[in-house]
Amino acid sequence: MTQRSVLVVLFDDVQSLDVTGPAEVFAGVGRVVGDPAAYRLRFASLDGAPVTAHSGLRLMADSALADAAPAEILLVPGGDGTRSADPRLIDWLRAHGPRAPRLVSVCSGSMLLAEAGLLDGRRATTHWAYCAEMARRYPAVRVEPDPIFVRDGNIATSAGVTAGIDLALALVEEDHGRAAALRLARNMVVFLRRPGNQAQFSAQLAAQTARREPLRELQQWITEHPDGDLSVEALAQRASLSPRHFARAFHAETGTTPGRYVERVRLEHARRLLEETPSGVREVSRAAGYGTPEAMRRAFVKTLGTAPAEYRRRFRPMPA
């Protein structure tokens, strides 16, 4: 079996889980494919010295970046250290990034790639809290704030922290097949390997929580009754407001319209049912409030770019 090399870039104030999460994925592949040397992990810092992660964890380097041999996968983690990166690190990435067969970043590691000009003209993501800043600082990058990871050619960028595990599992699936990736995810107690277009956070987290109690309670009621009458008129009546006043107040306090919030809730509910239950597509469409499979299919294709049946195929529950 072909051995693949992975070079992980280290720097002070790195987010330790951005390093150890993907590293544990690659290190664990050997147990499920029967080849302990499936991936060769190496770690390198600018000067070859140990680095201190933001958590205080000391991470050892195998070599200096200048002495590191080329690797099939070059992984750049994120963390507070990306906010004031050493110019030498940016220069090294600018020189060596284009040579990597697969260039991968986790969380704000994409900011280092962008600073080095490696993401110009490409789609990319980062932790949701930094997406606006990244789009402002690097207008040549097409920043996508929703997905947990984005692949554009040989470059893959992921959202915050644990999304690096999802991206690493996707690379394992590419190299060793879906069955191996699923077995590894199960061993790591990652119950479902999320695809890249999975949202970074739920509908409730994506919207602000309303300040006023009636609207806050209504938000919770919507999530608990996706199959109910969630028209503006019905929701306004439940909130004891006129439809016009309700729509304005809801948008002012949550940052989104009632209709958009309902769409997110229903899509999230349908996805969860497809992931976790054997219910048929027709049954799921009714339970999520779509009414018909065709209405649910349109919502999935519009938002996720895939039909419910294909989504389920990629997200079927782990085998026992």
N, C-alpha and C positions, 0 to 999 in steps of 0.2 A: 504494500500500500504506500502511496506517495506521502511523504512527510511535508507538511506545510509549516512555514516559519511565520511567527507573529512577533513583531517588534513593538513594544509599548513604550511610549515617551513619558518620562518622569520629570517633574519640576516641583519646586516647593509650593505649598498651599494647593496641591492637587486634591480633588475629591477622591478619597480612597476607594469608594465603591465603584467609581468610574473605571478604576484600574482592576480591582479584585473581582468585580462582577463578571465582566467578559473573560478575565483570566481563568476564573473557575469553570466557565463554560468550555473554553478550549482545553483546559487541563482535564476536564471530565470526559471528553469524547472517547479517550482510550478505553474507558470502562465499558462503553456501550458498543464499540465497534471492534473490540478485541485487539487493538493496536495501541499500546501505551505511548508510542511516538507519533501519533496522528498529527499533532501540532507541536512545534518546538517554540516555547515561549522564551523571549528575551526582553530584558528591561534596560533602558539606557537613559541617562541624564546628560545634561550638557557637559559636565566635567567628569562623569563617571562616579560622582560622590553620592552617598545616600541623600534622599530628600525627606522632608517632613510634610506629611499631608495636613490638610486643614484640621483634621481631627486630632493631630498630634502623633499619629502613627508614622513610624519611620519605615521607609521603603528603600530597599537596597537596589542598586543598579549593577548590571552585569558588566557594563562598559560605558565609555563616553559615547555620545551620539556620533562623533566624528569617526570613531573606530568601529561602529556597529555595521555588521554586514547587511546588505539589502535583504528585505523580507517580503514575502508574498502579501502579508497583511501588515500595514502600518497603522497603529491605533493611537489616536491622540485623545487623552481624557480631558475633562474640564475641571472646574474648581475656581476658587478665588484667585489662584495664581495666573489665570488667563487674563485678568484685568490689568495687570502690569507685567506682561511677559517680557522676558529678556530678549532684546533685539537679536541676539545670536540664535535663539530658538526659532524666531520667525525666519531668519536667513536660512537656517538649516532646513526648515520645512519647505521654504520656497525652492530650495535646490533639490531636495530629495523626494518631496511629495509627488511630483509628476512621474517619478520613476516607479512608484509603488503600484503593483498590479491591482491592489485594493487598498484604498485610503479610507480610514474609518475614524469618525470622531464620536465622542460621547458628551452630552450636555454642552457646556460652553466651550468645549474643545473645538467646536465649529467656528468660534470666533477667531481662534488661532489660524485655522485654515483660511478664513476669509481675509484676515490681516495679511497672510502670505499671498493673497491673490489666487488661491487654488479653487475658490468657489465662484469666481466671476462667470456669469452667464449660466449658472447651474441652479437647480432647485436644492434647497437645504432646509434643515430645521435645527432647533436648539431647545433648551428649556423654555417653557412658555413665558417665564418671567423676563427672558432676554430677547425674545423675538422682535419686539418693536425696536429695541436698541440696535439689534443686528441689522434690521432693515434700514434704519436711519444711517448707520455708520458705513454700511456696505451696500449702496444702492444697486450695484451690479449683480448682487445675489438675489435670487428669487426665494425669499424666506416664506416657508409654509408653517404657520404656528400650530396647526391641529395635529398632524400625524406624530406618532411616537418615533418613527424613523422614516427617512427619505433616502431612496437610492437613485442616483443620477449617474449613469455610466458606471465607472469603476469607483466612484466616491459615494460613501454612505455616511449620513449624519443622523444622530439620534437625539432624542429629547433627554430630559433629566434622569440621572442616576440609574434607576432600574431599567430604563429603556435600553441601556447598553447591553443588558442581558438578552433582551428580545432581539436586538440586532445581531448579537453574536450567535444566537440560536438560528437566526435566518441564514447566516453564513455557513453554519454547520449543516443545515438542511441542504444548502447549495452544494456543499462538498461531499456529504455522506448520505443524503437522502432524508426524506421526511420521517421515516420510522426511527432513525437514529436520533434526530432532533427531538422527537416526542419522548423517546425513552430517557434522554438526557434531561429534558425539562421535568419529567416526572421525578427523576432522581434528585433534582434540585428543589422539588416541591414548588415548581412553577406549573400550576395546574393546567394552564392553557397558554400555549405560545401565541402571543399576540402578533398579528401582521402589522406592517408599517402604517396602514391607514387607520389603525385603532386610535381613537381620540386620546389626547394627553390627560384629559380629566372628564368627569361625568357632567351631565347636563346641569346638575345642581352646583357643581364647582365652577362650571364655565360661566354661569350667570352669578351676579351679585345676589346676596341675600337681602330681601326687602327689609327696610327699617320698621315699617308699620306691621304690627302683629297680624291683622287680617290678611294682608298680602303674603306675609311670611308663611302663615298657616295654609294659604291657598297654594303656594308653591309646593308644599309638602303633600297636599291633597292631590294635586295633579300627578305627582310621581307615584302615588298609591292607586290612582284610578286612570291609567292611560286609556282604558277602553270606555270611559265615560264621555258625556257631552262636554267637550272642552272648547266649544265655540266662545268667542268673546262675549256674546250675549249671556250665555250660561254662566261663565266665570264671573262676569260683572254682577250678575244677580246673586251669586254665592258670596261675593265680597260686599254686597249692599251698596253698589255704586252704579252710576249710569255707564253704559258701554264706552262712551267717549272718555269720561273721567277715568274709568278703570284702565283703559288702554294707555292713556297718558301717564297715570300714576305707576303702572306696572313697568313701563319702559324707563321712567325716571329713576325708579328704585332698583331695578335689576339690570339695567343696561341692555335689555333686549325686549323685543315685542312679545306679547302673549302667544302669538302664533308660532314664532320661532322657538320659544321655550317649549311649547307643546311638541313641536317637531322633534326637538332634541330628546325629550323624555320618551316619546314613542319609539324613536329609532333605538335609543339605548335599551329600552325594555325588550324590543324585538330581538336585538342582538344577544341579549342575555338569555332569552328563551331558546334561541337557536344554538347557543353555545352550551347550555347546561341541561336542556331537556330534549326528549325524543319527539316532542309535539310536532305535528305536521305544519307545513307552511301556511295552509289555510287557517288552522287553529291559532297559530302564532299571530297571523295578521288580525284576527278578531280580538285576541287578548291584548294586543298592543294598540288597538283602536283604529287600525287602518280600514277595517271592514272587509276588504277584498285582497287577495294575494297580489293582484295587479297594482293596487295602490301602494302596497308595501314594496313591491319590486321597483316601482318608479322612485320611491324615496331612497332605497338602497343604492340604485344605480346613480342617482343624482348626487348623493353625499359620499358614498364609498366607492363608486365606480365598479361595483360588482353586484350580481343578483343574490337574493337570499340563499338559494340552493348552493351556489358556489361559496358564499360566506360560510355556510354550515360545513361544507366539505373541508375548508381550511381550518375551521374552529371546532370540529367535532370533539366531544369530551374525550379525555384520556382513556385508553383501554385499561381495564382493571388488571 
